Amino acid sequence: MPDAGKDAAPLSLSGRRWILAETDLLASARFAQAAGVPEPVARILLARGVQAEAAARHLAPRLRDLMPDPSSLADADRAAERIAAAIIDGETIAVFGDYDVDGTASTALLVGLLERLGARVLHAVPDRLRDGYGPNPAAFGRFVSAGARLIICVDCGTSAHAAIASVAGDADVIVFDHHGVSGALPAAAAVVNPNRPDDRSGLGHLCAAGVTFLAAVAVLRRMRGAGWFASRPEPDLLAELDLVALASVCDMVPMVGLNRAFVDRGLARIAAAPRPGLKALAERAGLRRALDADAIGFAIGPRLNAAGRLDDAGLSVRLLLADKEAEAEALADLLDRLNRERQAVERAVLAAAAAEAERQAEAGLPVVLVACEAWHEGVIGIVAGRLRERLRRPVLVFSLAGGTAKGSGRSVPGFDLGAAVRAAVASGLADKGGGHALAAGLSTSPDRLAALHESLCAAAACSVQPGPPPLALAGELVPEAATAGLAEALARLGPFGVSNEEPLFAFRGVLAHLARVGSGGSTLTLSLEGEGGAALRGVMFRADEGPLAAALAAARGRPLRLAGRLRRDGFRGGEAVALHVVDAAL
């Protein structure tokens, strides 16, 4: 085994440098014995700062151990009091959500809860092309005309000064959000956002659905205190954790602490009693196993997002709220069709944007910015993400129309794109915008794009490193060690995501078999034989992208190391395991 902390190979077949985690074998052996876990799992827990006596709790996160008092969120009690009063007094309540998965899941969560509490509820999600991002006076005006006296914004609203001011005196507005804050807060009845400067909850890592869930806990507590449930059943709020899990995974919030418990419990809820919409959508995606974070990210999230990208995001809200199979299946069919259309549009825009993006990367620009009039606004964020993966630097893609440039960007660790966009707004280089560290959206005029690009490049010059990042490995194992027991123990480190990445291991052996399967040969199956004769099955998806598949084909019959994620093999079942390959080195 290479020395701990040293490069495990000069360069891999994909051009990446491997870094093997430092390991104290004696300490990890003692940890494994004390905690009752396999040694490879022990070394990961040690590296992540988990003590042996806390290992069991870490491997089975419990909501009761991590659940904070919702009152720790600024304005949460004020929001709960106003919502409870609206329900008790029979006011019409309107919910306005964003059009991504976090927004639609938060909308479904709040609408479903309010209806079960006996409220009359309206809801809406903006049309991406007609309304743009966030609350707008026209939408709020429609709510007021329909009788709403309380409007609740979810996953948006922190910067909606104009929309909130437009209904002053006609309706109160409450905001449940998590986006970064720049400047003063809007004149709302309550702004519940753990990222507002004066919030001391320490919950800034939550997505909007997580914030909404905590606020819902506060509302139920208020209603309970008012005797509301003396003659009516109290809603089971834990049943909504599937929506919180869905939003947390798709919004790529840090998968630590409370978020990890939310997702763990939410996935268990989906497995035990999936709501009809999610069950139908999983069937359309061809999933033959229980939904996990990985499946939500690559199969469920894109289909839910497709509605807001090409059509009406309200379709996703309806799917998540559907309680009849027929309605759920009809909506799932529609979302699946929209997703296929989205994929076709995305491929066209990606093909058109790639040459200019690669030219900028080859020129050494730390941030890539591309724009064109013909590009569909609904897919520019996905295209930015694809180019970010390919070029390994922040990418912004703009669609030009009617004298306005609407853009979406994706960043890399080390460069806070959301903060950079807010700075661009403050400096006059953009009209509006915001987002998170790794994803942001903004609008400006086409004549300011060059200056905006220059400013972003200057901001990212010191934090964006050219070239592929190194691949961090948790250790090196032999094929004989790849057992179902180890795969199950590694899975208990999840749910995986940002800040809790699924561990990667290197396996040494001889590449004995390799074949392309699937549509267009985009999946690679292979077999790695160890010295003792044991064979480890491997699979590599999206093998048609990048140089790795061709390099592996040339290495057949040669000794090498495969790096990947060890998982139970859902296709073969039983005790079978498979290595999901991400890289290889001779």
KAKAZI-V258474 format. One line per field, one symbol per residue. phi: phi as a letter, one per 30 degrees, with the letter a starting at -180 (. if undefined). psi: psi as a letter, one per 40 degrees, with the letter a starting at -180 (. if undefined). Layout:
phi->???
psi->???
This chain:
phi->.dddicddaeaddcicccbcddbcddddddddddcibdeedddddddcicdedcdddddbdcdddcdddedddeiddddddddddddddiddcccccdccdddddddddddddddddjddbcaabddeddcididbedddddddddjdcbcccbiajdcdedddddcejcadbcccbbddcbiddddcdabcadcdecdcdicdddddddddddddddddddddddidcdbbdddddddcdddddedddddhdecbhdeddededdddddddaddedddddddddidcbddbeddddccdeedddedddcbbddddddddcdccddddddddeddddddddedddddddddddddddddddddiddbcbbaaddddedcddddeddddddchadbbbcccahibccbbbbccejbddedddddddddidbdallkcdcaababacedcdddddddddddceccccdidddcdcdlbbcedddcddddddddddddcleibdddcbcbclcdcbaacbidiidcccabccdddjdccdbbbdhddciddddddedceicdabccacdbddddciicdbbcddcaabd
psi->hiiheiheidiieeeihhhhihhgddddddddddefiidddddddddeehideeddddeghhdddehihdedhhedddddddddddddefihhhhhiieaddddddddddddddddeeihhiiihihddddaiiiidddddddddeehehhhhhfiedefdddddeehediihihhieiihhaiiigidhhhheeidehedffeeiiddddddddddddddddddeededeiihigddeeedddddddddefihgibdddddddddddddddghidddddddddefheiihadddddedddddddddddebhedddddddehehddddddddddddddddddddddddddddddddddddddeehdhhhiiidehhdeedddddddddddefiihhhihhhfeihhihihaihehgddddddddddeeeidiiaaadehiiiiaideedddddddddddedeehhiiiiihhheihiiddegiddddddddeeaiiahegihihihhhahhdihihiahefehhiihhhideeihhhihhifeehieddddddeeheihihhhahhiigdddabeiiihhheiih.
